[in-house]
Amino acid sequence: KNPNRPLVSCGGDYSRRSFSPFSQPLKANFPEFVYHKKVHNLANSVFIYVEAMPPKRRRSNSVRESDTGAVKLPKKLKVVIEHDVPVGLQRSGVVLVTGAGDVGQLGMGSDILEKSRFSLVNMEHEIVDVCAGGMHTVCLTKTGKVLTFGCNDEGALGRITADKEDSEFTADEVELPDKVVQVSAGDSHSAALLCDGRVFIWGTFRDSHGNMGLTPNGNENRPYQILENRVIVKIASGADHFVCLTAQGDIYTCGCGEQGQLGRTSERSSGR
């Protein structure tokens, strides 16, 4: 046992007659001569293995009531907590959503406008990353595809939705030229980093005066390549600015810089 790194846990307490959920991690109380060995978190079970170490020798053979060393444990202890898990959660790569869905940001269809508890989004793909924008959601699949859903009035989904009813309310693929390794999302924009170092961005930026456009041409409803002569290794989105890190260690920024977000003096302002 390392006193500086205690074992903490959270979840449901089945030690009582009624189920008691915990949302805050709590320190697990073990005797001082027990140290944490291994924890397995499975789909419907939690296994905790601990090993006992000999207690420290005391001058007296008597044991006080406050001595945790009086608790006797076997060399190995197995604790199994079983509970029912929805079928969809028994596989990896699922997406759970909660909150408002009035513009499709939950991805559960036009009939679901709000969820007070986490609910499963029905998608065929295994998801490895999720980014939440202002009112839209971007998902990255295990195979490198990008799926979006939510508000698309300024092009944040990267696909045309006007020709298909309620298409903003369900996940659909963004057309990109190669496998995607990272995604990001801001207030009204989204971006994707491809496996070959190319970066595509779509949507728009906003400042204190409103829509300022993504490029000199305004909003971009489909993926638009930037920094064509650079190899990018990482991207990040703020609410209304975008940051790229190159393979050479250089940082490039674009978007709204009213509060100094860009780390530089803008060469030009919005063309409004």
Buried (B, 14 or more C-beta within 10 A) or exposed (E): BEEEEEBEEEBEEEEEEEEEEEEEEEEBEBBBBBBBEEBEEEEEEBEBEBBBEEBEEEEEEEEEEEEEBEEEEEEEBEEEBEEEEEEBEEEEEBBEBEEEBEBBBBBBBBEBBEBEEEBBBEBEBEBBBBBEBBBBBBBBBEEBBBBBBBBBBBBBBBBEBEEEEEBBBBBBBBEBEEEBBBBBBBBBBBBBBBEEBBBBBBBBBBBEEEBBBBBEEBBBBBBBEBBEEBEBBBBBBBBBBBBBBBEEEEEBBBBBBBEEBBEEEEEEEBEE
